[in-house]
Amino acid sequence: MKLLSRKSITATAAIAILGGLSIAAAPTQAASPAHSSKAAHADLTPGDLAKLPLTDRHLTKHEKENLAVVLRDYHVAEGRSLDVKTFVNSFAKDGVFNDMVAGQAYRGKALGDVLPYMANLFPDVHRDLKRITVNGDVVSIELSIQGTFEGPLQSPAGTVKPTGAKVDAPTADFWYLHNGKVEKFNCYVGYSKMYSDMGVNFDWASAVDKH
């Protein structure tokens, strides 16, 4: 497969957004339809919380409500239960989704473009939540974005054809909420690992030739 330059990889990263989107399901052991339904209704029971990889289980009512909003967003971004409207509506009027690695920001109607694009690349996209920390209005999550590369990737160098490769990209998501709405969602996706899994690698030679 033709290698992309570092510049092309960065541009492609901006195209293949999401991570933190950052986005999809609750942890493997807690991603059942029953659990996801409860999370969507902001009704996290002690049993639900026990299944989550929380760093601190002594959450206030307010923190549980914030966590429920975030878990709902992961659920509706899952390939099997995609719900763009619910995801977009979880953001405040001036809320923003920041792809920190690609340097892209999405607001308003643009928020609705993120999930479908990722689901097109990885129809079975799933986010495996590994570590969750809730501190007031901030929810911080260590996770990995997983899926099967089954959709074409449009890049500055041309179209990268799907290979059916399995992707497992390390990611860190930081959610900032206020009054039950997401004001800011900062997502840090391990694009180098993601593209490596897809069969696309950095073209180090072209970078060296410039010097």
C-alpha positions, 0 to 999 in steps of 0.5 A: 500500500502506498505510504502517506506523508506525515502532512497527508497523515495529519490531514487524513486524521482530520478527515477520519475524526472521532475519538473521543470520537471519541465514541460508542459503547460502555465497557465490555462488561457493561455494554449490554442493551439493558445497561445502555438503556439505563444509562440513557435514562440517567438512572445508574443503579449501584449494580450499574456502577459496580460494572464500570471501571471507575477510579472512585465509586463514591459519586454524588448524585450530580456526578452520577447524572453527568456520567449517565450523559456521557455513557449515553453518548458512547452508546448512541455512537456505537455502530449497532445503535447509532443515534446522531440526533441524541448525540448532538442534543446532548451538547449545549447550544454552544457546545464543541467537540474537539479532535485535539490530535487533528486540530479540528473543532465541531459545533452545531450541525457539524456535530452530526457529521462525526458519527456517520463518518466513523461508522462508515469507516468502521460499521461495528465501531465500539469504544472499550472504556477502560478507566473512568474518573468523575470529578464534578462536571468533568468526566475523564476516560481512558479507552480504545476505539475498536472496529473493522476497516470496512469503508473506504478512507478518502485521503489527500493521497487518494482513496484507501480501500478497506481491508477488513483489518481490525483496529484498536486505537488508544484514546483519551476523552475529557468531557466537560458538562454544565447543567446536564449538557456537554459544553466541551468534549476533548478527544485525543485519538491514537491516530498513528496506531489506528492507521497502522492497523489499517495498513497506512504508515508514516512515510518517514523517508519523505520527511528525511529527504526534505533536509 
